[in-house]
Amino acid sequence: MAEPTMDIPTATRLAQEGGLALQRGDAAAARAALQSVADAGLANAQIWLMLGEACFQLGDRKQLATAADALLALDNKVVRAMIWKGGCLRDSGDLPAAASWYGKALRQAGLVDRLPASLVPLIREAETAAAEIDAEFGAALEAGLTARGLPPEQRSPAFRRAIAIMRGEETAELEMQRPSSFYFPGLPQRRFFERDAFDWVSTVEAATNAIRAELRAALADPDLFKPYLTHTHNRPRVEFGDMHDNPSWSALHLIDKGVPVPALIARFPETLAALEQVPQCRISVRSPSIMFSLLQPGAHIAPHHGMINGRLICHLPLIVPGDGALTVGGEARPWEEGKLLIFDDSIEHEAINHADRDRIVLIFDVWHPELSDADRRGITALFETVDTFG
């Protein structure tokens, strides 16, 4: 970290001057004084809050975004900063990101018994903005589905209800399945799916040794594996224990959210050939995913739910040095090298490696077998529309 370019007494004086300028309505003078403290690397949360307010009053969106980010980095529960962030993203045209920040701000505000009077107009502004984005999204969703050959009359009853649940127009009676992004009603509440139910399983399992050989060659370059969870700057951070940017849970992606990784595809021909007959789930820029997942000794992936219940997740264990298990809905199954585990990740699940060496599995996703071809096309069309909105 660079050394501050200003002494503390000077920074204190300028901060006081900035605060007084804000009180008398001189946002420009406040910004000038407070910005100099921030540029010197001496701004605390209160200074960033005052600087953000000055920039907000002046319509200085660029510096407002900087102040909001800095403030949220110091305190991720500041509602005012969340709304500023949402407004800046909306102005830039990133409507989904803006909606996520408005939503988080309104949820956080709902936890407060009494809001400061100065915050109430900003909350009302956020409510209006969120409603406008939602209405725009609703119109875009209908237009996008229709353009992709799925006008309302072409949608199955279950798919129509899935859209209504996603839009908040209906409430789902959730059981074990609690996906974080999209719920398709009527699919069975089943933790694990047995291997003999799928005709492609034997082909994948028969390739275990060849896949493991390609993996071992890649392990000679440890930099290929990256932490599985990384924070997306424009979205609110979702806390997941201490796993963000943590190499104890790492991944090597061959196909990441539907996009092949060119530098790696040529290195894993046997792996990809073994998956050619698998009914991989194809959903816009979200799926398929094919990756090697590494858990270091003692690593524990905390209980969580996957994004959608229209797919299943498959683990092909390749390196299992000892005790460890995948637990889905309270049912634990150990990894056994060369034997697939197939499960519904919309049900709460967790994983732990008790061994003294790294555990590595190949992970890929497939369509839920009880989802019709028409509804698979519908889900794909829906997320193609969602992922191009804004």
Secondary structure, DSSP 8 states (H G I E B T S, - for coil): ----SS-HHHHHHHHHHHHHHHHTT-HHHHHHHHHHHHHTT---HHHHHHHHHHHHHHT-HHHHHHHHHHHHHH-TT-HHHHHHHHHHHHHHT-HHHHHHHHHHHHHHHTT-SS--GGGHHHHHHHHHHHHHHHHHHHHHHHHHHHHTT--GGGS-HHHHHHHHHHTTSS----SSB--SSB--TT----SEE-GGG-TTHHHHHHTHHHHHHHHHHHHTSGGG-EESB---TTS-----TT-BT-TTEEEEEEEETTEE-HHHHTT-HHHHHHTTTS-B--BTTTB--EEEEEE-TT-EEEEE--SBSSEEEEEEEEE--S-EEEEETTEEEE-BTTB-EEE-TTB-EEEEE-SSS-EEEEEEEEE-TTS-HHHHHHHHHHHHHHTT--
